[in-house]
Amino acid sequence: MWAADDPFVGEWKLNPSKSKLSDEMKVESAGGNKCAFDFGETIVADRTDQPGNFGPALIA
């Protein structure tokens, strides 16, 4: 019964004109087979798991 009064429960639709998507990722070539991400990570594209600077592993 409590869910009927909660405006955050139910189906949501994204309205892009009223939303700001802030989790976009930009990738640039860092020379050779390396890629640099805009959040400070640089990885080697050699199909191995590589530790991230901020925790999770990146797979290239």
C-alpha positions as CSV (number, residue, x, y, z in Angstrom):
1,M,0.0,0.0,0.0
2,W,2.9,2.4,0.7
3,A,4.1,2.2,-2.9
4,A,0.9,3.8,-4.2
5,D,1.8,7.0,-2.4
6,D,5.5,7.0,-3.4
7,P,6.3,9.1,-6.5
8,F,9.6,7.2,-7.0
9,V,8.0,3.8,-7.4
10,G,6.7,2.7,-10.8
11,E,7.7,3.0,-14.4
12,W,9.9,5.9,-15.5
13,K,10.6,7.4,-18.9
14,L,13.7,9.4,-19.7
15,N,13.0,12.9,-21.0
16,P,16.4,13.9,-22.6
17,S,15.4,17.6,-22.8
18,K,15.1,17.7,-19.0
19,S,18.0,15.4,-18.1
20,K,21.8,15.8,-18.0
21,L,23.7,12.6,-18.7
22,S,27.0,12.9,-16.9
23,D,28.5,9.5,-17.2
24,E,29.8,9.6,-20.7
25,M,33.2,8.2,-21.3
26,K,35.7,9.6,-23.8
27,V,38.5,7.5,-25.2
28,E,41.5,8.7,-27.2
29,S,44.5,6.9,-28.8
30,A,47.6,7.2,-26.6
31,G,49.9,5.8,-29.3
32,G,50.7,2.3,-30.2
33,N,48.0,0.0,-28.8
34,K,47.2,2.2,-25.8
35,C,43.9,4.0,-25.1
36,A,43.5,6.9,-22.7
37,F,40.2,7.5,-20.9
38,D,39.0,11.0,-19.8
39,F,38.9,9.9,-16.2
40,G,42.6,9.3,-16.0
41,E,43.1,5.6,-17.0
42,T,45.4,4.4,-19.7
43,I,45.2,0.8,-20.8
44,V,47.0,-1.4,-23.3
45,A,44.6,-3.0,-25.8
46,D,46.0,-6.6,-25.6
47,R,42.9,-8.5,-24.6
48,T,43.9,-8.9,-20.9
49,D,42.3,-7.7,-17.7
50,Q,44.1,-4.7,-16.4
51,P,43.7,-3.2,-12.9
52,G,42.0,0.2,-12.8
53,N,43.4,3.2,-10.9
54,F,40.2,3.5,-8.9
55,G,39.2,-0.1,-8.3
56,P,37.6,-2.3,-10.9
57,A,39.5,-4.0,-13.7
58,L,39.4,-2.8,-17.3
59,I,39.3,-5.3,-20.1
60,A,40.9,-4.3,-23.4
